[in-house]
Amino acid sequence: MNIHLRYEGKSTNLKTNNHRDEDIIRELQEKGYLPRLKPELMIDRHPDGVVIRPPAVFG
């Protein structure tokens, strides 16, 4: 599965064998792409993978 991670002003494309949201987040934390503390994230699912990003801010 393809992962497109947008976090802290960076955009990274990765691949994973995980399909559950919790497993994907844990893998990204273990590889150092996300902090160990649970950040507030949105996960958008698409046919070819997922987009992980912070929540949108409107106003």
C-alpha positions in Angstrom: 0.0 0.0 0.0 1.2 3.5 -0.8 1.5 6.1 2.0 1.7 9.8 1.3 2.7 11.5 4.6 2.3 15.3 5.0 3.7 16.3 8.3 5.6 19.3 9.7 6.0 20.9 6.3 7.4 17.8 4.7 5.8 15.5 2.1 7.0 11.9 2.0 6.0 8.9 -0.1 6.4 5.4 1.4 5.2 1.8 0.9 3.8 -0.5 3.6 2.4 -4.0 3.9 0.1 -2.8 6.7 -3.6 -2.0 6.0 -5.0 -1.0 9.4 -4.6 2.7 10.4 -3.2 1.8 13.8 -0.5 -0.4 12.2 0.5 2.2 9.7 0.8 4.9 12.4 2.9 2.6 14.6 5.2 1.8 11.7 5.7 5.5 10.9 6.5 6.2 14.5 9.0 3.3 14.7 10.8 4.6 11.6 10.9 8.1 13.0 8.5 9.8 10.6 6.1 10.6 13.4 6.6 11.3 17.1 5.9 8.6 19.6 3.2 10.7 21.3 0.0 10.4 19.3 -0.2 13.4 17.0 -3.6 14.6 15.8 -3.8 13.2 12.3 -6.3 12.7 9.5 -6.1 9.6 7.4 -7.7 9.8 3.9 -8.1 6.5 2.1 -7.8 6.3 -1.7 -7.9 3.3 -4.0 -4.1 3.3 -4.3 -3.2 4.0 -0.7 -3.6 6.5 2.1 -2.8 10.2 2.8 -1.8 11.0 6.3 -1.9 14.7 7.3 -2.7 17.1 10.1 -6.4 18.2 10.4 -7.3 21.1 8.2 -7.6 24.5 9.8 -10.3 26.8 8.6 -11.0 30.4 9.6 
